[in-house]
Each structure stands twice: as structure tokens, then as C-alpha cells.
Amino acid sequence: MSAMGVGEGGIWVGFSEGMMVKVDPVSGQELVRIWGMENPVGIVGGYGSVWVTHVADDAVARLDPNTLGTIAVISVDQAPYGIALNP
């Protein structure tokens, strides 16, 4: 496991192998799994999306919380590790 976050109806777990999983916070069951998330190191849910930092790409990805499909990729100048949202 390389990252973990909560919000938008799930517990979000990222793995350095390039996988991300949405877990139901009540049952603990896996709801969605996707591959191709290059080493996610920061995850948070909020504002209708799941936000994931990618150190290798110098980027933050905005994902749909139901499908984990990419809504947008935002380039940043330096390797982003953590991420937080102001409620």
C-alpha cells in the first residue's frame, strides 16, 4: 500500500504496483478496482471527486468516485506527495 484516503463514499487505497481500490466503509468489501494509477502517494475524496497525487508524473489526477475514471489530470511543478482538501 502506498496511499490511503477517505471521502466520497469510500475508503481509497493505492498500491505502488499501479492499482487503486475503493472499499465500502461499512462492509469492508472492495467495490471498484482499477490498474494504471502510477504509484499513487496521496489520496483524498471531496468536492464530488477523488484526488490522487502522482510523484513520477508531477501531477494530481481528479477521478470519478463511482467508476474511478479520470476526469482531469493537473500538472504541478514538483513531485506532489500528500494532498488535503478544505471542507
WOGI-V93271 format. One record per pair of residues at least 12 apart in sequence whose C-alpha atoms are under 7 Angstrom apart, sorted by the first residue. I is the first residue (numbers start at 1). GAP is how many residues later the second one is. If there is no record, write none. Layout:
BEGIN
I	GAP
I	GAP
END
This chain:
BEGIN
1	12
1	13
1	14
1	15
2	12
2	13
2	14
2	38
2	39
3	12
3	37
3	38
3	39
3	40
4	38
4	39
5	38
5	39
5	40
6	38
6	39
7	37
7	38
7	39
8	37
8	38
8	40
8	41
8	57
10	12
10	13
10	14
10	15
11	12
11	13
11	14
12	31
14	26
15	24
15	25
16	23
16	24
17	22
18	17
18	18
18	19
18	20
18	21
19	15
19	16
19	17
19	18
20	13
20	14
20	15
20	17
21	12
21	13
38	16
39	15
40	12
40	13
40	14
41	12
41	13
41	40
41	41
42	39
42	40
42	41
43	40
44	39
44	40
46	39
49	13
49	14
49	15
49	16
50	12
50	13
50	14
50	15
51	12
53	27
53	28
54	26
55	24
55	25
55	26
56	23
58	17
58	18
58	19
58	20
58	21
58	22
59	14
59	15
59	16
59	17
59	21
60	13
60	14
60	15
61	12
61	13
END
